[in-house]
């Protein structure tokens, strides 16, 4: 129950951060969504054996977090949630590919370890950038930007309603588990023989709550369109934001900037 309550607080924290005021928050939602999509595509396009060329991409989330004054620790906690999945995906690379690639003194890194580190960096960058987009834009504005990009209405509606009403499901779970705990003093957790009945109760409560929510929406004029207001127009600062970061991403993808900088500083050419 504690974990569910923490997850609910995490969602509400992202919503609260989306209402803050900063230079990044003031940017057009479409500009932020476009730059984020370009960032994700560029990061994913890097080869699995490229690490140094990938490092300059760290500048984007770092600068955005600083300008938006976002709390770093809560964001990193959410990023760490996906680490077990990423480790599970890439942990076999060092075991399957033993070919030596880089020697650091007495330590030799194989192609498998390099690809594993590359996967970890890509995961961290993509996840934290997605969280930054939500924390600086808000899900409602993201939905508006998706509609501007001609994403089908049904997909945007499903995304928005799922994000909004997953909290309703979590609240029902908290109420159900709290009621169970009050009626079974001295027992930690939920006994396995009660799992079926509690899941059935949760299903019934969820269906009933969903029907009441839908009825309320229909009473307020819901006709399949999630009306969230009008989208502001793009201004000069939005175009500059998109142009600057898009050019930076393309240059970073085209050239190995750390290697190029090292070559210039040391005068040693490969």
GUTORDO-187741 format. One record per residue (C-alpha): residue in three letters; x, y, z. Coordinates in Angstrom, 1 decimal, always signed. Example, Ala and Ser with C-alpha at 12.3 -4.5 7.8 and 13.67 -1.06 7.14 Angstrom:
GUTORDO-187741
+------+--------+--------+--------+
! resn !      x !      y !      z !
+------+--------+--------+--------+
!  ALA !  +12.3 !   -4.5 !   +7.8 !
!  SER !  +13.7 !   -1.1 !   +7.1 !
+------+--------+--------+--------+
This chain:
GUTORDO-187741
+------+--------+--------+--------+
! resn !      x !      y !      z !
+------+--------+--------+--------+
!  UNK !   +0.0 !   +0.0 !   +0.0 !
!  UNK !   +2.9 !   +2.3 !   +0.8 !
!  UNK !   +4.3 !   +1.8 !   -2.7 !
!  UNK !   +1.0 !   +2.6 !   -4.3 !
!  UNK !   +0.7 !   +5.8 !   -2.3 !
!  UNK !   +4.2 !   +6.8 !   -3.3 !
!  UNK !   +3.4 !   +6.1 !   -7.0 !
!  UNK !   +0.3 !   +8.3 !   -6.7 !
!  UNK !   +2.3 !  +11.1 !   -5.1 !
!  UNK !   +4.8 !  +10.8 !   -8.0 !
!  UNK !   +2.1 !  +11.3 !  -10.6 !
!  UNK !   +0.7 !  +14.3 !   -8.6 !
!  UNK !   +4.3 !  +15.7 !   -8.3 !
!  UNK !   +4.7 !  +15.7 !  -12.1 !
!  UNK !   +1.3 !  +17.5 !  -12.5 !
!  UNK !   +2.3 !  +20.1 !   -9.9 !
!  UNK !   +5.7 !  +20.7 !  -11.6 !
!  UNK !   +3.8 !  +21.2 !  -14.9 !
!  UNK !   +2.0 !  +24.2 !  -13.3 !
!  UNK !   +5.2 !  +26.0 !  -12.3 !
!  UNK !   +6.5 !  +29.2 !  -14.0 !
!  UNK !   +9.9 !  +29.3 !  -15.7 !
!  UNK !  +11.5 !  +30.0 !  -19.0 !
!  UNK !  +11.0 !  +26.5 !  -20.2 !
!  UNK !   +7.4 !  +26.3 !  -18.9 !
!  UNK !   +6.6 !  +29.4 !  -20.9 !
!  UNK !   +7.7 !  +27.8 !  -24.2 !
!  UNK !   +5.1 !  +26.5 !  -26.6 !
!  UNK !   +4.1 !  +22.9 !  -25.9 !
!  UNK !   +4.5 !  +22.0 !  -29.6 !
!  UNK !   +8.1 !  +23.3 !  -29.5 !
!  UNK !   +9.0 !  +21.2 !  -26.5 !
!  UNK !   +7.3 !  +18.1 !  -27.9 !
!  UNK !   +9.1 !  +18.5 !  -31.2 !
!  UNK !  +12.5 !  +19.0 !  -29.7 !
!  UNK !  +11.9 !  +16.0 !  -27.4 !
!  UNK !  +10.9 !  +13.7 !  -30.3 !
!  UNK !  +14.0 !  +14.8 !  -32.2 !
!  UNK !  +16.2 !  +14.1 !  -29.2 !
!  UNK !  +14.7 !  +10.7 !  -28.7 !
!  UNK !  +15.2 !   +9.7 !  -32.3 !
!  UNK !  +18.8 !  +11.0 !  -32.4 !
!  UNK !  +19.7 !   +9.2 !  -29.2 !
!  UNK !  +18.3 !   +5.9 !  -30.4 !
!  UNK !  +20.1 !   +6.2 !  -33.7 !
!  UNK !  +23.5 !   +6.1 !  -32.1 !
!  UNK !  +25.4 !   +2.8 !  -32.6 !
!  UNK !  +25.5 !   +0.4 !  -29.7 !
!  UNK !  +29.3 !   +0.8 !  -29.5 !
!  UNK !  +29.2 !   +4.7 !  -29.4 !
!  UNK !  +29.7 !   +6.2 !  -26.0 !
!  UNK !  +31.9 !   +9.3 !  -26.3 !
!  UNK !  +29.8 !  +10.6 !  -29.2 !
!  UNK !  +26.7 !  +10.1 !  -27.1 !
!  UNK !  +27.9 !  +12.1 !  -24.1 !
!  UNK !  +27.2 !  +15.7 !  -25.5 !
!  UNK !  +23.5 !  +14.7 !  -25.6 !
!  UNK !  +23.5 !  +14.9 !  -21.8 !
!  UNK !  +23.7 !  +18.7 !  -22.1 !
!  UNK !  +20.0 !  +18.9 !  -23.2 !
!  UNK !  +18.3 !  +17.4 !  -20.1 !
!  UNK !  +20.9 !  +19.1 !  -17.9 !
!  UNK !  +20.3 !  +22.6 !  -19.3 !
!  UNK !  +16.5 !  +22.1 !  -19.3 !
!  UNK !  +16.4 !  +20.9 !  -15.7 !
!  UNK !  +18.5 !  +24.0 !  -14.7 !
!  UNK !  +16.4 !  +26.5 !  -16.6 !
!  UNK !  +13.1 !  +25.0 !  -15.4 !
!  UNK !  +14.3 !  +24.7 !  -11.8 !
!  UNK !  +13.2 !  +21.1 !  -11.6 !
!  UNK !  +14.1 !  +19.0 !   -8.5 !
!  UNK !  +16.8 !  +16.6 !   -9.6 !
!  UNK !  +16.4 !  +13.9 !   -6.9 !
!  UNK !  +12.7 !  +13.1 !   -7.5 !
!  UNK !  +13.4 !  +12.9 !  -11.2 !
!  UNK !  +16.4 !  +10.6 !  -10.7 !
!  UNK !  +14.3 !   +8.3 !   -8.4 !
!  UNK !  +11.8 !   +7.8 !  -11.2 !
!  UNK !  +14.6 !   +7.1 !  -13.7 !
!  UNK !  +16.0 !   +4.4 !  -11.4 !
!  UNK !  +12.7 !   +2.5 !  -11.5 !
!  UNK !  +13.5 !   +1.4 !  -15.1 !
!  UNK !  +17.1 !   +0.4 !  -14.4 !
!  UNK !  +16.3 !   -3.3 !  -13.5 !
!  UNK !  +14.6 !   -3.7 !  -16.9 !
!  UNK !  +17.5 !   -2.2 !  -18.7 !
!  UNK !  +20.0 !   -4.3 !  -16.8 !
!  UNK !  +17.9 !   -7.3 !  -17.7 !
!  UNK !  +18.1 !   -6.4 !  -21.4 !
!  UNK !  +21.8 !   -5.7 !  -21.6 !
!  UNK !  +23.4 !   -7.8 !  -19.0 !
!  UNK !  +24.1 !  -10.7 !  -21.4 !
!  UNK !  +26.0 !   -8.5 !  -23.8 !
!  UNK !  +29.3 !   -8.8 !  -21.8 !
!  UNK !  +28.8 !  -12.5 !  -21.6 !
!  UNK !  +28.2 !  -13.0 !  -25.3 !
!  UNK !  +30.7 !  -10.6 !  -26.9 !
!  UNK !  +34.2 !  -10.9 !  -25.4 !
!  UNK !  +36.1 !   -9.1 !  -28.2 !
!  UNK !  +38.4 !   -6.5 !  -26.6 !
!  UNK !  +37.7 !   -2.9 !  -27.7 !
!  UNK !  +39.2 !   -0.4 !  -25.3 !
!  UNK !  +42.1 !   -0.7 !  -22.9 !
!  UNK !  +42.3 !   +1.6 !  -19.9 !
!  UNK !  +45.6 !   +0.7 !  -18.2 !
!  UNK !  +45.2 !   -2.8 !  -16.9 !
!  UNK !  +41.5 !   -2.8 !  -17.6 !
!  UNK !  +40.2 !   -4.0 !  -21.0 !
!  UNK !  +36.6 !   -3.4 !  -22.0 !
!  UNK !  +35.1 !   -5.7 !  -24.4 !
!  UNK !  +32.5 !   -4.9 !  -27.1 !
!  UNK !  +29.9 !   -6.5 !  -24.8 !
!  UNK !  +30.6 !   -4.1 !  -22.0 !
!  UNK !  +30.7 !   -1.1 !  -24.3 !
!  UNK !  +27.3 !   -2.0 !  -25.8 !
!  UNK !  +25.9 !   -2.6 !  -22.2 !
!  UNK !  +27.1 !   +0.9 !  -21.1 !
!  UNK !  +25.7 !   +2.4 !  -24.2 !
!  UNK !  +22.2 !   +0.9 !  -23.6 !
!  UNK !  +22.3 !   +2.2 !  -20.0 !
!  UNK !  +23.1 !   +5.8 !  -21.2 !
!  UNK !  +20.4 !   +5.7 !  -23.8 !
!  UNK !  +17.9 !   +4.5 !  -21.4 !
!  UNK !  +18.7 !   +7.2 !  -18.8 !
!  UNK !  +18.6 !   +9.9 !  -21.4 !
!  UNK !  +15.3 !   +8.9 !  -23.0 !
!  UNK !  +13.5 !   +8.3 !  -19.7 !
!  UNK !  +14.6 !  +11.5 !  -18.0 !
!  UNK !  +13.9 !  +13.6 !  -21.1 !
!  UNK !  +10.4 !  +12.2 !  -21.3 !
!  UNK !   +9.8 !  +13.0 !  -17.6 !
!  UNK !  +11.2 !  +16.5 !  -18.1 !
!  UNK !   +8.7 !  +17.0 !  -21.0 !
!  UNK !   +5.8 !  +16.1 !  -18.7 !
!  UNK !   +7.2 !  +18.1 !  -15.8 !
!  UNK !   +7.5 !  +21.3 !  -17.9 !
!  UNK !   +4.5 !  +21.0 !  -20.1 !
!  UNK !   +1.7 !  +19.0 !  -18.4 !
!  UNK !   -0.2 !  +16.1 !  -20.0 !
!  UNK !   -3.0 !  +18.3 !  -21.2 !
!  UNK !   -0.7 !  +20.6 !  -23.2 !
!  UNK !   +1.1 !  +17.5 !  -24.5 !
!  UNK !   -2.2 !  +16.2 !  -25.8 !
!  UNK !   -2.9 !  +19.5 !  -27.5 !
!  UNK !   +0.6 !  +19.4 !  -29.1 !
!  UNK !   +0.0 !  +15.8 !  -30.3 !
!  UNK !   -3.3 !  +16.9 !  -32.0 !
!  UNK !   -1.3 !  +19.7 !  -33.7 !
!  UNK !   +1.0 !  +17.0 !  -35.1 !
!  UNK !   -2.1 !  +15.3 !  -36.5 !
!  UNK !   -1.9 !  +12.3 !  -34.2 !
!  UNK !   -5.3 !  +10.5 !  -34.4 !
!  UNK !   -7.8 !  +11.8 !  -31.9 !
!  UNK !   -8.6 !   +8.4 !  -30.5 !
!  UNK !   -4.9 !   +7.7 !  -29.5 !
!  UNK !   -4.6 !  +11.1 !  -27.9 !
!  UNK !   -7.8 !  +10.7 !  -26.0 !
!  UNK !   -6.8 !   +7.2 !  -24.7 !
!  UNK !   -3.4 !   +8.5 !  -23.6 !
!  UNK !   -4.9 !  +11.5 !  -21.8 !
!  UNK !   -7.7 !   +9.5 !  -20.1 !
!  UNK !   -5.4 !   +6.7 !  -19.1 !
!  UNK !   -3.0 !   +9.2 !  -17.5 !
!  UNK !   -5.7 !  +11.1 !  -15.8 !
!  UNK !   -7.7 !   +8.2 !  -14.4 !
!  UNK !   -5.0 !   +5.8 !  -13.5 !
!  UNK !   -4.9 !   +7.8 !  -10.3 !
!  UNK !   -8.6 !   +6.9 !   -9.8 !
!  UNK !   -7.7 !   +3.2 !   -9.9 !
!  UNK !   -4.8 !   +3.7 !   -7.5 !
!  UNK !   -7.1 !   +5.5 !   -5.1 !
!  UNK !   -9.5 !   +2.5 !   -5.2 !
!  UNK !   -6.6 !   +0.2 !   -4.5 !
!  UNK !   -5.5 !   +2.2 !   -1.5 !
!  UNK !   -9.0 !   +2.3 !   -0.1 !
!  UNK !   -9.4 !   -1.5 !   -0.6 !
!  UNK !   -6.0 !   -2.4 !   +1.0 !
!  UNK !   -6.6 !   +0.1 !   +3.9 !
!  UNK !  -10.0 !   -1.5 !   +4.6 !
!  UNK !   -8.4 !   -5.0 !   +4.6 !
!  UNK !   -5.6 !   -3.8 !   +6.9 !
!  UNK !   -8.1 !   -2.4 !   +9.4 !
!  UNK !  -10.0 !   -5.7 !   +9.5 !
!  UNK !   -6.9 !   -7.9 !   +9.9 !
!  UNK !   -4.8 !   -6.4 !  +12.6 !
!  UNK !   -1.4 !   -7.9 !  +13.2 !
!  UNK !   -1.2 !   -9.3 !   +9.7 !
!  UNK !   +1.3 !   -7.7 !   +7.3 !
!  UNK !   +0.4 !   -7.6 !   +3.7 !
!  UNK !   -2.5 !   -9.5 !   +2.1 !
!  UNK !   -2.8 !  -13.2 !   +2.6 !
!  UNK !   -2.7 !  -15.1 !   -0.7 !
!  UNK !   -6.1 !  -16.8 !   -0.1 !
!  UNK !   -7.7 !  -13.3 !   -0.1 !
!  UNK !   -6.1 !  -12.2 !   -3.3 !
!  UNK !   -9.0 !  -13.4 !   -5.5 !
!  UNK !  -11.8 !  -11.8 !   -3.5 !
!  UNK !   -9.9 !   -8.5 !   -3.2 !
!  UNK !   -9.2 !   -8.4 !   -6.9 !
!  UNK !  -12.9 !   -9.1 !   -7.6 !
!  UNK !  -13.9 !   -6.3 !   -5.2 !
!  UNK !  -11.4 !   -4.0 !   -6.9 !
!  UNK !  -12.8 !   -4.8 !  -10.3 !
!  UNK !  -16.4 !   -4.1 !   -9.3 !
!  UNK !  -15.4 !   -0.9 !   -7.6 !
!  UNK !  -13.4 !   +0.2 !  -10.6 !
!  UNK !  -16.2 !   -0.5 !  -13.1 !
!  UNK !  -18.7 !   +1.4 !  -10.9 !
!  UNK !  -16.3 !   +4.3 !  -10.5 !
!  UNK !  -15.6 !   +4.4 !  -14.2 !
!  UNK !  -19.4 !   +4.4 !  -15.0 !
!  UNK !  -19.9 !   +7.3 !  -12.6 !
!  UNK !  -17.0 !   +9.3 !  -14.1 !
!  UNK !  -18.3 !   +8.7 !  -17.7 !
!  UNK !  -21.8 !   +9.7 !  -16.7 !
!  UNK !  -20.4 !  +12.9 !  -15.2 !
!  UNK !  -18.5 !  +13.6 !  -18.3 !
!  UNK !  -21.6 !  +13.1 !  -20.5 !
!  UNK !  -23.5 !  +15.5 !  -18.2 !
!  UNK !  -20.9 !  +18.1 !  -18.9 !
!  UNK !  -21.2 !  +17.7 !  -22.7 !
!  UNK !  -18.5 !  +15.1 !  -23.5 !
!  UNK !  -19.0 !  +13.9 !  -27.1 !
!  UNK !  -15.7 !  +12.1 !  -27.7 !
!  UNK !  -13.7 !  +15.3 !  -27.9 !
!  UNK !  -11.5 !  +16.2 !  -24.9 !
!  UNK !  -11.8 !  +20.0 !  -24.9 !
!  UNK !   -8.8 !  +21.4 !  -23.1 !
!  UNK !   -8.8 !  +24.9 !  -24.5 !
!  UNK !   -7.1 !  +26.6 !  -27.4 !
!  UNK !   -3.5 !  +26.2 !  -28.4 !
!  UNK !   -1.4 !  +29.5 !  -28.4 !
!  UNK !   +0.5 !  +30.4 !  -31.5 !
!  UNK !   +4.3 !  +29.8 !  -31.9 !
!  UNK !   +6.4 !  +32.9 !  -31.4 !
!  UNK !  +10.0 !  +33.7 !  -32.2 !
!  UNK !  +11.5 !  +32.2 !  -29.0 !
!  UNK !   +9.8 !  +28.9 !  -29.8 !
!  UNK !  +11.3 !  +28.7 !  -33.3 !
!  UNK !  +14.7 !  +29.7 !  -31.9 !
!  UNK !  +14.4 !  +26.9 !  -29.3 !
!  UNK !  +13.5 !  +24.3 !  -31.9 !
!  UNK !  +16.1 !  +25.5 !  -34.4 !
!  UNK !  +19.0 !  +25.7 !  -31.9 !
!  UNK !  +18.5 !  +22.2 !  -30.3 !
!  UNK !  +17.7 !  +20.5 !  -33.6 !
!  UNK !  +20.9 !  +21.8 !  -35.1 !
!  UNK !  +22.8 !  +20.8 !  -32.0 !
!  UNK !  +21.4 !  +17.3 !  -32.1 !
!  UNK !  +22.2 !  +16.9 !  -35.8 !
!  UNK !  +25.8 !  +18.2 !  -35.3 !
!  UNK !  +26.3 !  +15.9 !  -32.3 !
!  UNK !  +25.0 !  +12.9 !  -34.4 !
!  UNK !  +27.2 !  +13.8 !  -37.4 !
!  UNK !  +30.5 !  +14.5 !  -35.5 !
!  UNK !  +32.1 !  +12.9 !  -32.5 !
!  UNK !  +32.4 !  +16.2 !  -30.6 !
!  UNK !  +34.5 !  +14.9 !  -27.6 !
!  UNK !  +37.0 !  +13.3 !  -29.9 !
!  UNK !  +37.1 !  +16.4 !  -32.1 !
!  UNK !  +37.7 !  +18.6 !  -29.1 !
!  UNK !  +40.4 !  +16.3 !  -27.8 !
!  UNK !  +42.1 !  +16.3 !  -31.1 !
!  UNK !  +42.1 !  +20.1 !  -31.2 !
!  UNK !  +43.4 !  +20.5 !  -27.6 !
!  UNK !  +46.1 !  +17.9 !  -27.9 !
!  UNK !  +47.1 !  +18.3 !  -31.5 !
!  UNK !  +47.1 !  +14.6 !  -31.9 !
!  UNK !  +45.2 !  +13.5 !  -35.0 !
!  UNK !  +44.0 !   +9.9 !  -35.4 !
+------+--------+--------+--------+
